[in-house]
């Protein structure tokens, strides 16, 4: 209903003849098609549309700007675009629309925060990031924080400002030799509109995404992937108001893994054939900014999110598991200039509740909340400093959250540090269990009525050296896991999960980036990004499972060439992209919850392997064409097949074609 209202408003307002169109600049906001990885800089805009700001959704500082624009990468799903970042590994389930996970510097893929324009994009019940909910074509910039919102690490995505005076319709189409069909269409325009005699501008945005794919195996079909976004923004010199409506609906198969021989498609079958997941999600946000004191506005954001999840078992005698949840959020912030620094005071509140479920009495369901209030200080001088101190509370987890990002640049050399500590955020899943998968009484027996209690602490430090056309980035990253921290481990049949309370453990890893001419617009270039996790096997079962869940060596690399032809009408970027990983146990995909958990046994079930992709990105006037031939060696005499999640082989010899086309006026 809310989506229908937003669409109707968009149609009515855009048709008003009394609105005069603004004088247009020549092009839409420039975006780089050749963005590769990350730069350890802060660089967040103060524009309320661009940046959520502190206190909005998964508030964060200590952020590194990620130089990836998902719309301009050769991937139809945002999770694979983010996997281009050094130190990030995707737990790839191969099939479109599935719950792929990301591990950032070895973190638990279920414990990543995710927000878009201030709206939290995590699952309202399980807390895992829901990448498919993000309208990827509208993303302007991405920040990666070490600790944020009670999560181990967090991605915060800012919306594009759409400040071009020309109406623009952007179309993005994808197809593949494995039945993928996906389309993304976004239209935006700005108009002059005076209210009470004061000039102002009205910005309108509407977007639609639809996707479907039959999948390689039974019960892997993406039957429905729909998304609609509508946004109305009115701006005057002293104030602005913005309304955003984001609606998602999906239906996708959820088998329990491919039964051997896993790399022979014609002979393979799946466990849990017939299982399916259906999801509906609605996010409504209202933001108002007023310059009441000086030049810095006081900003308020109110959000309402509702989500319905239904898991249909493989057989008729399997219980249907369904939950309906909702989240209310309120955020308030005010910035003040203090000398050469900017201080921001903020408060944030989120309240989660179970509306109904198929397996727990409504009167027995327990809600959760998250509260954060504090101050942020940002100083741009000889040393860039961005710090935050806040009181944070979630259930019986409460205390000071301290985060910092510090960088110092001297000529072509710079050093950086990001890190922090925060009370862990609790989820509805951790307090209520999930049917017979995780018994709620057992959860309360282990953790008490307030749920598990622990803190999160991690950090990353390194150096960035630029020598002519070469760049070298070397970093060390660590996570301090305290006693009492929890992990989920699967049963032998993967039909139930068990909570483990773990001992304290410090994990250290290393990552790097070596590039040659990677930032040049023409000619050959090379980029190699290794990530290392020296493996130690502690006696604690959970910590040992975590160590085995990640490879000791993971390397990504690209070798390519950029060139311009036909007097600039064709700008091409052709490259070979490769990745390598050493053997590891991985994480088991648990279909009823869509969580990536520790496997029941410590068997090294994922052998060392590699992927090789051939990619062409070509800009033809205003359009961009993506052509990729992925995992080219799999299914040949050189390589029978490979996988990154036990039981879920990677697609072999996949051909994909994408076209992005902006149409002005």
C-alpha positions in Angstrom: 0.0 0.0 0.0 2.8 2.4 0.9 4.6 1.6 -2.3 1.4 2.4 -4.3 1.0 5.8 -2.5 4.6 6.7 -3.3 4.2 5.9 -7.0 1.0 7.9 -7.2 2.6 10.9 -5.5 5.5 10.7 -8.0 3.1 10.6 -11.0 1.0 13.5 -9.7 3.9 15.8 -8.8 5.9 15.2 -11.9 3.0 16.1 -14.1 2.4 19.5 -12.5 2.6 22.1 -15.3 3.2 24.9 -12.9 6.6 23.6 -12.0 9.4 25.2 -14.0 12.4 22.9 -14.9 15.8 24.0 -13.7 18.5 24.9 -16.2 20.4 21.6 -16.9 24.1 21.0 -16.6 25.6 18.8 -19.3 25.7 15.4 -17.7 24.7 13.2 -14.9 27.0 12.9 -11.9 30.3 11.4 -13.1 31.0 7.9 -11.9 34.1 5.8 -12.6 33.6 2.5 -14.5 37.1 1.4 -13.6 36.9 1.7 -9.9 38.7 -1.1 -8.3 39.3 -1.1 -4.6 39.7 1.1 -1.6 41.4 4.3 -0.5 42.0 4.8 3.2 40.4 8.2 3.4 37.4 9.7 5.1 35.8 11.8 2.5 32.1 11.7 3.5 29.9 14.5 2.2 27.9 16.7 4.5 24.9 16.7 2.1 22.1 14.9 3.9 21.2 13.0 0.8 24.7 11.8 0.2 25.6 10.8 3.7 23.5 9.3 6.5 25.6 11.2 9.1 26.3 10.1 12.6 23.3 8.6 14.5 21.4 7.6 11.3 20.7 3.9 11.2 24.0 2.1 11.6 25.9 5.2 12.7 29.6 5.0 12.0 32.9 6.9 12.0 36.3 5.4 11.6 35.4 4.8 8.0 37.3 4.1 4.9 35.8 5.3 1.6 35.4 2.3 -0.7 36.0 3.2 -4.3 33.4 0.9 -5.8 30.2 2.1 -7.6 28.0 -1.1 -7.8 26.1 0.1 -10.8 29.4 0.4 -12.8 30.8 -3.0 -12.0 30.1 -6.2 -14.1 27.9 -7.8 -11.4 24.1 -7.8 -11.2 24.2 -8.3 -7.4 25.8 -5.8 -5.0 27.4 -8.4 -2.8 29.8 -9.4 -5.7 30.6 -5.7 -6.3 31.7 -5.4 -2.7 33.9 -8.5 -3.0 36.3 -6.4 -5.2 37.5 -4.7 -2.0 40.9 -6.0 -0.8 40.4 -8.2 2.3 36.8 -9.0 1.4 35.8 -12.6 0.5 32.4 -13.6 -0.7 30.8 -16.8 0.5 29.3 -17.4 -2.9 26.3 -19.7 -3.2 26.4 -19.2 -7.0 22.7 -18.9 -7.7 21.2 -15.4 -8.3 19.1 -14.1 -5.5 20.5 -16.3 -2.8 21.9 -15.1 0.6 25.6 -14.8 -0.3 27.7 -13.6 2.5 30.8 -11.4 2.8 33.6 -11.8 5.2 35.5 -8.6 5.8 39.1 -9.2 7.1 37.9 -12.6 8.4 34.8 -11.4 10.2 31.6 -13.4 10.7 29.5 -12.8 7.6 26.3 -12.7 9.8 27.8 -9.9 11.9 28.2 -7.2 9.3 26.2 -4.1 9.5 24.5 -2.6 6.4 22.7 0.6 5.9 21.4 2.7 3.0 20.7 6.4 3.3 20.4 6.0 7.0 18.0 3.0 6.8 19.3 -0.2 8.4 19.3 -3.0 5.8 19.9 -5.9 8.2 17.4 -8.7 8.6 14.9 -7.6 11.3 14.8 -11.1 12.9 18.2 -12.7 12.3 20.4 -9.6 12.0 22.3 -10.7 8.9 22.9 -8.1 6.2 20.3 -8.2 3.4 22.2 -7.0 0.4 19.3 -7.7 -2.0 17.3 -5.0 -0.3 19.7 -2.2 -1.3 18.7 -0.2 -4.4 22.2 -0.6 -5.9 21.7 1.7 -8.9 21.2 4.7 -6.6 24.4 4.3 -4.5 26.8 7.3 -4.6 29.5 6.3 -2.0 30.3 3.5 0.4 32.0 3.7 3.8 33.5 0.7 5.6 33.8 1.0 9.4 35.7 -1.2 11.8 33.0 -1.2 14.5 29.6 0.3 14.0 26.1 -0.1 15.5 27.1 -3.1 17.6 28.4 -5.0 14.6 31.9 -6.4 13.9 32.2 -4.2 10.7 29.7 -2.2 8.7 29.0 -0.9 5.2 27.2 2.4 5.1 25.9 3.4 1.6 25.0 6.9 0.7 22.4 7.7 -1.9 23.3 9.7 -5.0 22.2 13.3 -4.7 20.6 13.4 -8.2 21.3 17.1 -8.4 21.4 17.3 -12.2 18.9 19.8 -13.6 18.1 17.5 -16.5 15.6 14.7 -16.1 17.4 11.4 -16.5 16.2 7.8 -16.9 18.8 5.2 -16.2 18.3 1.6 -17.5 20.5 -1.4 -16.5 19.8 -4.8 -18.1 21.5 -8.2 -17.4 21.3 -11.6 -19.0 23.4 -14.8 -18.8 23.7 -18.2 -20.4 22.2 -19.6 -17.1 18.8 -18.0 -17.6 19.3 -14.8 -15.7 17.0 -11.9 -16.7 17.3 -8.7 -14.7 16.3 -5.1 -15.4 16.8 -1.9 -13.3 15.1 1.4 -14.3 15.5 4.6 -12.4 14.0 8.0 -13.2 14.9 11.3 -11.5 14.2 15.0 -12.0 14.3 18.3 -10.2 11.9 21.2 -10.5 11.7 24.7 -9.1 8.8 25.1 -6.6 8.2 28.2 -4.4 6.4 27.8 -1.1 5.2 30.9 0.9 7.0 33.1 -1.5 10.4 31.4 -0.8 12.2 29.7 -3.7 12.9 26.0 -3.4 13.5 22.8 -5.4 11.6 19.6 -5.6 13.5 16.4 -6.4 11.6 13.3 -7.5 13.0 9.7 -7.9 11.4 6.5 -8.9 13.1 3.2 -9.5 12.1 -0.4 -10.3 14.1 -3.6 -10.3 12.9 -7.1 -11.5 15.0 -10.3 -11.7 14.5 -14.0 -12.4 16.6 -17.0 -13.0 15.8 -20.8 -13.2 19.1 -21.8 -11.5 21.5 -24.6 -12.3 20.0 -27.1 -9.8 16.5 -28.1 -8.6 15.1 -25.7 -6.0 17.5 -22.9 -6.8 15.2 -20.9 -9.0 14.8 -17.1 -8.4 11.1 -17.0 -9.1 10.6 -13.4 -8.1 13.0 -10.5 -7.3 11.1 -7.2 -7.2 12.1 -3.8 -5.9 10.5 -0.4 -6.0 11.8 2.9 -4.6 10.2 6.3 -4.5 11.7 9.4 -3.1 10.4 13.0 -2.8 12.8 15.7 -1.5 11.9 19.4 -1.1 14.8 21.8 -0.3 14.9 25.5 0.6 17.9 27.5 1.9 17.2 27.0 5.6 15.4 23.6 5.6 14.7 20.4 3.7 12.4 17.4 3.9 12.7 14.0 2.3 10.4 11.0 2.1 11.6 7.6 1.0 9.6 4.5 0.3 11.5 1.2 -0.4 9.7 -2.0 -1.1 11.2 -5.4 -1.8 9.6 -8.8 -2.6 11.4 -12.0 -3.3 10.8 -15.8 -3.8 13.8 -18.1 -4.2 14.5 -21.8 -3.9 16.5 -22.9 -0.8 17.8 -26.4 -1.2 20.2 -27.9 1.3 23.2 -28.5 -0.9 24.1 -30.5 -4.0 24.6 -34.2 -3.6 27.8 -35.7 -5.1 29.1 -35.8 -7.7 28.8 -32.1 -7.2 30.6 -30.9 -10.3 28.7 -33.0 -12.8 25.5 -31.0 -13.4 23.6 -33.7 -15.3 24.1 -36.3 -12.6 23.6 -34.1 -9.5 20.6 -33.9 -7.3 20.0 -31.7 -4.2 19.0 -32.3 -0.6 15.8 -30.5 0.5 14.4 -30.3 -3.0 11.3 -28.2 -3.1 12.2 -25.8 -0.2 11.6 -22.1 -0.9 11.9 -18.8 0.9 9.5 -15.9 0.4 10.3 -12.4 1.7 8.5 -9.0 1.8 10.1 -5.9 3.2 8.9 -2.4 3.4 11.0 0.6 4.6 9.5 4.0 5.0 11.8 7.0 6.0 11.1 10.6 6.7 14.1 13.0 7.1 13.9 16.7 8.0 16.8 19.1 8.3 16.6 22.7 9.7 19.3 25.3 10.0 18.1 26.7 13.3 21.5 27.4 14.9 24.2 28.8 12.5 25.0 27.1 9.2 24.9 23.5 10.4 21.4 21.9 10.3 19.8 19.9 13.0 18.6 16.7 11.3 16.0 14.2 12.3 15.2 10.8 10.7 12.2 8.6 11.4 12.0 5.1 10.0 9.5 2.3 10.0 10.5 -1.1 8.6 8.2 -4.2 8.3 9.4 -7.6 7.1 7.6 -10.9 6.4 9.7 -14.1 5.9 8.2 -17.5 5.1 10.3 -20.7 4.7 8.5 -23.5 3.0 9.9 -26.9 3.8 10.9 -29.5 1.2 7.9 -31.8 2.0 4.3 -31.2 3.0 4.9 -32.6 6.4 7.6 -30.1 7.1 6.4 -27.1 9.2 6.1 -23.8 7.4 8.2 -21.3 9.4 7.0 -17.7 9.2 7.8 -14.5 11.0 6.5 -10.9 10.8 8.7 -8.3 12.3 8.8 -4.5 12.6 11.3 -1.9 13.5 10.8 1.7 14.6 13.8 4.0 14.4 14.5 7.6 15.4 17.7 9.6 14.9 18.7 13.1 15.8 21.9 15.0 15.2 23.3 18.5 15.4 26.8 19.6 14.2 28.7 22.6 15.6 31.9 24.2 14.3 34.6 24.3 17.0 37.7 26.1 15.8 39.1 24.0 12.9 37.0 20.9 13.9 33.4 19.9 13.7 31.6 18.4 16.7 28.4 16.4 16.1 26.0 15.5 18.9 23.6 12.6 18.2 21.1 10.2 19.5 19.7 7.0 18.0 17.0 4.6 19.0 15.7 1.4 17.3 13.0 -0.9 18.6 12.4 -4.3 17.1 9.4 -6.5 17.7 7.9 -9.7 16.5 4.4 -9.0 15.2 3.3 -12.6 14.6 5.0 -15.9 13.9 4.0 -19.5 13.2 6.0 -21.0 16.1 5.8 -18.8 19.1 2.9 -17.3 21.0 2.6 -13.5 20.5 2.5 -13.0 24.2 5.8 -14.9 24.7 7.8 -13.0 22.0 10.5 -10.8 23.4 11.5 -7.6 21.6 14.9 -5.9 21.4 16.1 -2.3 21.3 19.3 -0.5 20.5 20.2 3.0 21.9 23.2 5.1 21.1 23.9 8.7 22.2 27.1 10.6 22.2 29.4 12.9 20.2 31.6 12.8 17.2 34.6 15.1 16.6 36.1 15.5 13.2 39.3 17.4 12.5 40.8 18.0 9.1 44.3 19.3 9.6 47.9 18.0 9.3 46.4 14.9 10.9 42.9 13.8 9.9 41.1 12.7 13.1 37.5 11.3 13.2 36.5 10.0 16.6 33.3 9.1 18.3 32.4 8.4 22.0 28.8 7.2 22.7 26.9 5.3 25.3 25.4 2.2 23.6 22.8 -0.2 25.0 21.2 -3.4 23.6 19.5 -5.7 26.0 21.9 -6.4 28.9 24.8 -5.2 26.7 25.6 -1.6 27.6 28.7 0.6 27.9 30.8 3.0 26.1 31.4 2.6 22.4 34.6 4.2 21.2 35.6 4.5 17.6 38.4 6.3 15.7 39.8 6.9 12.3 43.2 8.6 12.1 45.3 9.3 9.0 48.5 11.3 8.3 49.7 12.1 4.8 53.2 13.3 4.0 53.8 13.7 0.3 53.3 10.3 -1.4 53.2 8.5 2.0 50.4 8.1 4.4 49.6 6.0 7.5 46.1 5.2 8.8 44.3 3.5 11.7 40.7 2.6 12.2 39.2 0.7 15.1 37.0 0.7 18.1 35.1 -1.2 20.7 31.3 -1.5 21.1 28.7 -3.5 23.0 27.4 -6.2 20.7 23.9 -5.6 19.3 21.3 -8.3 20.1 18.8 -9.7 17.7 15.3 -11.1 18.0 16.7 -14.5 17.0 19.2 -14.4 19.9 16.4 -13.7 22.4 13.6 -15.9 21.0 15.2 -18.8 19.2 13.7 -20.1 16.0 11.1 -22.9 16.1 12.8 -26.3 16.6 15.9 -25.0 14.9 17.1 -23.1 18.0 14.8 -23.7 21.0 13.9 -20.5 22.7 13.9 -22.1 26.1 17.4 -23.4 25.5 18.5 -19.8 24.5 17.1 -18.4 27.8 18.7 -21.2 29.8 22.1 -20.5 28.4 22.0 -16.7 28.1 19.3 -15.6 30.5 16.2 -13.6 29.6 18.2 -10.7 28.3 20.1 -12.7 25.7 23.9 -13.1 25.1 26.2 -10.4 26.4 29.6 -9.5 24.9 31.5 -6.7 23.3 33.1 -6.2 19.9 36.6 -4.9 19.4 38.7 -4.7 16.2 41.0 -2.5 14.4 43.1 -2.0 11.3 46.3 -0.1 10.7 48.6 0.3 7.7 50.5 2.5 5.3 49.9 3.7 1.8 52.8 4.5 -0.4 52.6 6.0 -3.9 55.7 5.8 -6.1 55.1 7.1 -9.5 52.5 4.8 -11.2 52.8 2.2 -8.5 50.9 2.0 -5.2 51.5 -0.1 -2.2 49.1 -0.6 0.7 50.0 -2.8 3.6 47.8 -3.3 6.6 47.4 -5.4 9.7 44.0 -6.1 11.1 42.9 -7.7 14.3 39.8 -8.8 16.2 39.7 -9.2 20.0 37.0 -11.8 20.9 36.1 -11.7 24.6 35.0 -14.7 26.7 31.3 -15.3 26.4 31.1 -14.3 22.7 28.7 -16.6 20.8 28.9 -18.7 17.6 26.4 -20.9 15.8 27.3 -24.4 14.8 25.3 -26.7 12.6 24.1 -30.2 13.5 25.3 -33.3 11.6 22.2 -33.2 9.3 22.2 -29.4 9.2 18.6 -29.3 10.4 19.2 -27.6 13.7 21.7 -25.1 15.2 23.5 -24.9 18.5 24.8 -21.8 20.3 28.4 -22.0 21.5 29.9 -19.6 24.1 33.5 -19.2 23.3 36.7 -18.3 25.2 38.6 -15.1 24.6 40.8 -15.1 21.5 42.7 -12.5 19.5 42.9 -12.9 15.8 45.5 -11.2 13.6 45.6 -11.0 9.8 47.3 -9.1 7.1 46.1 -7.6 3.9 47.8 -5.6 1.1 47.4 -4.1 -2.3 50.1 -3.8 -4.9 49.0 -1.9 -8.1 50.8 -0.6 -11.1 49.2 2.0 -13.3 45.8 1.0 -11.8 44.6 4.6 -11.7 45.7 5.5 -15.2 43.0 6.1 -17.8 45.0 4.4 -20.7 47.4 1.5 -21.1 48.2 -1.6 -19.2 47.6 -2.0 -15.5 48.0 -4.5 -12.7 46.5 -4.9 -9.2 47.1 -7.7 -6.7 45.4 -7.9 -3.3 46.5 -10.7 -0.9 44.9 -11.4 2.5 46.7 -13.7 5.0 45.3 -15.4 8.1 48.0 -17.4 9.9 46.1 -20.3 11.3 46.3 -21.4 14.9 43.9 -24.0 16.3 42.9 -23.2 19.9 41.3 -25.8 22.1 38.0 -23.9 22.2 35.6 -25.6 19.7 34.0 -22.3 18.5 37.3 -20.5 18.1 38.8 -23.4 16.3 35.8 -23.5 14.0 36.2 -19.8 13.3 39.9 -20.3 12.4 39.1 -23.2 10.0 36.2 -21.2 8.4 38.6 -18.9 6.6 41.5 -19.7 4.2 45.0 -18.9 5.3 45.7 -17.4 1.9 43.2 -15.5 -0.2 44.4 -13.5 -3.2 42.5 -11.4 -5.8 44.1 -9.9 -8.9 43.5 -8.1 -12.2 45.6 -7.6 -15.3 44.1 -5.5 -18.0 44.3 -2.6 -20.4 42.3 0.5 -20.9 42.1 2.2 -24.3 40.1 4.8 -26.3 39.0 4.4 -29.9 37.0 6.4 -32.5 37.9 9.8 -31.2 36.6 9.0 -27.7 33.3 7.3 -28.7 34.6 4.0 -27.4 36.3 3.7 -24.0 37.2 0.1 -23.2 38.6 -1.7 -20.2 39.5 -5.3 -20.9 41.0 -7.4 -18.1 41.6 -10.9 -16.7 40.4 -11.2 -13.1 41.6 -14.1 -10.9 41.3 -15.3 -7.3 43.0 -18.0 -5.3 42.2 -19.5 -1.9 44.0 -22.2 0.2 42.0 -25.1 1.6 39.6 -24.4 4.5 36.4 -25.7 6.1 34.2 -22.8 5.2 30.8 -22.0 6.6 27.7 -24.1 6.2 24.7 -22.6 4.6 21.6 -23.2 6.8 18.6 -23.0 4.5 15.8 -22.3 7.0 17.6 -19.3 8.5 19.8 -18.4 5.5 22.7 -18.0 8.0 26.3 -19.0 7.2 27.2 -21.0 10.3 30.2 -23.1 11.5 30.0 -26.7 10.1 29.3 -29.6 12.4 32.7 -31.2 11.7 36.1 -29.7 11.3 36.7 -31.4 8.0 38.6 -29.3 5.4 35.8 -29.6 2.8 36.8 -26.8 0.5 40.0 -27.6 -1.4 42.4 -24.9 -2.6 41.4 -23.6 -6.0 41.1 -20.6 -8.1 38.8 -18.8 -10.5 39.7 -17.0 -13.8 37.3 -14.5 -15.4 37.6 -12.6 -18.6 35.9 -9.2 -18.6 35.2 -6.3 -21.0 33.8 -3.0 -19.9 33.1 -0.7 -22.8 31.7 2.8 -22.8 30.0 3.6 -26.1 29.1 7.3 -26.0 26.7 7.5 -23.0 26.1 3.7 -22.7 28.3 1.1 -20.9 28.4 -2.5 -21.9 29.6 -5.3 -19.6 30.7 -8.7 -21.0 32.1 -11.4 -18.7 33.1 -15.0 -19.0 33.4 -16.3 -15.5 35.2 -19.3 -13.9 36.4 -20.1 -17.3 38.6 -23.1 -16.3 36.0 -24.9 -14.3 34.4 -27.9 -16.0 37.5 -28.5 -18.1 40.3 -31.0 -17.9 42.3 -28.4 -16.0 39.7 -28.0 -13.2 36.7 -30.2 -12.6 35.0 -27.6 -10.4 35.3 -25.5 -7.3 33.3 -24.0 -4.4 33.4 -21.5 -1.6 30.5 -22.9 0.5 30.3 -26.6 1.2 27.7 -28.3 -1.1 27.2 -25.2 -3.3 29.5 -25.4 -6.4 30.4 -22.2 -8.2 28.9 -21.7 -11.6 31.2 -22.8 -14.3 31.9 -21.0 -17.6 29.2 -18.5 -17.0 28.6 -15.8 -19.7 27.0 -12.6 -18.6 26.0 -9.5 -20.6 25.0 -6.2 -19.1 24.0 -2.8 -20.6 23.8 0.5 -18.7 22.2 3.4 -20.6 21.3 6.8 -19.2 18.7 8.7 -21.2 18.4 12.5 -20.7 15.4 14.7 -21.0 
